[in-house]
Amino acid sequence: NSAHFYLMEKVESVARAISFLGAIRFRRFVLLVLISEIASEKPEELVRLAVIRSKFCELLSGQGRCAENSGELFLVGLFSLVDAMLDQSMEDLLKELPLHGDVKDALISRKGPYAHVLKAVEFYERGNMKDCGRMLKGYKVSLESLNKMYLEAVEYGEHLL
């Protein structure tokens, strides 16, 4: 019943929510709620940044070699700050979660096929466009479209939070 979804009627069941959002969007929504809950005692900006990262990673996936894995890159962005949210090591937190090995590799060791997207996002956040561009070599993305995608990710985060 978030204003983000602009519904005319109230959603009163999980089945209705799933039918409205679709299974993939519903899973993402549940993950966002869980992340928000586990970080309830941390600054809200930490959750906001994780949500922005998740959307930015997802948007970047459509521009390059990882287009078919946008959902996994969404998770990489979303979980990229879970260690700071829970004050534990990333490795300890992820060892029990049923995540794809490439997702875990990107988050724990910053290696594997998704790591370059996460690194690019982190460089972008720091204003390091040179290294951001280096990480996205082979992607069809200009600085202008990169800025637009980031703004879209920020809007996404603002609407959800």
N, C-alpha and C positions, 0 to 999 in steps of 0.2 A: 504493500500500500504506500510505497514511497512516491513522493512527487516526481521522482526521476522517470517513472513509467507513465505518467499522465493518464491514469485510468479514470473512467467515468463512474465506475462502480467499485465497491470494496471487494477485495479478494478475501474469501473467508475459509479457504481450505488449501491444503498443500497440493491436491490434485488440480485445483483451478490455477494455482500459481505455476505449476509445471506446464499446464496446457497453455497458459498465457506466455510464459517466458521461453518455453522449450527446455528440453532436458539439459542441454549444454549451458545455456544462460542461467538456468536454475542452479546447477552445480557451482558455477562461478559466483553467483550471488551468495550461496551458502558459505563458500570459502571466504568471501569478503566479510561476511558477518562473523565467522569464526576468528579470522585474523583480528578484526576489530575488538572482539571480546577478549582474546588472549593478551591484547596489548592495552587493556582498559586502564592500567595504572601507569602507562607510559605517555609521553606527550602525543597529542593527537596528530601532530605533524609527521611522526614516524609512520603511522598507519596511512596517512595521506600520501606520503612519498612511496610507500609500497604499492598502493593502488595505482598511482600515476606510473610507476615503473612497470606494473603488470600490463597496463593498457599500451604503454609506449613499446614494450617488447613485442606485444601482439601485433601492433601496427607495423613495426619494423619487419616482422616475419613475412609479411605480405610483399615486401620489396626485394626479397632475395631468395636464398637457397632453402629457407625454412618455412615457406608459405604453407605447406601441408601440416606443419606442426605449431600452428599459432596458439593452440590450447596449452601446449607444453611450455611455450615461451611466456604465455600469460602466467603460468605457475612459477616459472623462474623469477619473473619480476615480483610477483606477489610474495614469494618466500625469501626473497633476497635480503630482507631485513628481520626475519624471524629470530635470528640469533640475538640481535639487539633488543627485540621485544621481550624475549624470555631470559636474557642474560645467561645463555648457554652456548656452547660451541655448535656451529652449524652441523658438524659431523655427528655429534650426539643426538641432535634433534631429528635429523633426517634418516638415521639408520633404521628406524622402525616404520617410517612412512612408506607406503606402497607407491613410490614415485619412479618414473622411468630413470634408468641409469644415466642418460644424458642430462636430465634435469639435475640429478644429484651431483654429477661431475661439474656442471657449471656453477652450482651453488657452493660446493665444498672446496674444490681445487681450482675453480675458474679455468677449467679445461673442457674440451669436447666441443661438439658442433653448436651448442647454444651459448657457450662462454663469450664468444665475440660479440653477440648482441647485448648481453648483460654488461660487458666491459664498455661497449659503445655508449650505452645509456648512462653509465657512471661517469664516463668522460664528458658526455654532454651536460650532465648536471653540474660538473665542475667548470664548464665553459672551455674545456680543452677540445676544440674542434679539430685540431690536427690529428690527435690520437683517435678521436671519435670516427673521423673519416677513414683512418687507417683500419680500424676494426670493421668498418662497413664496406671495405674494398670488395668490389664485385656485386654490390647491391645497386639497384637502380634508384638512387635517392640523392636529390640535390639538397643543399643547405636550406633552401626555401621550403622544400617539402618536409625536411626533417623538423624545421621549426613549426610547421603546420601540424605535423603529427604530435609533437610534444604539447602544443596548445590543446589539441583534441584530447590528449591523455589527461591534461590538467582539468579540462572541463568535465571529463568523465569522473575524475576524482572528486571534484567539487559537487557534482550532482549526487553522487552516492553518499558523500559524507556531509 
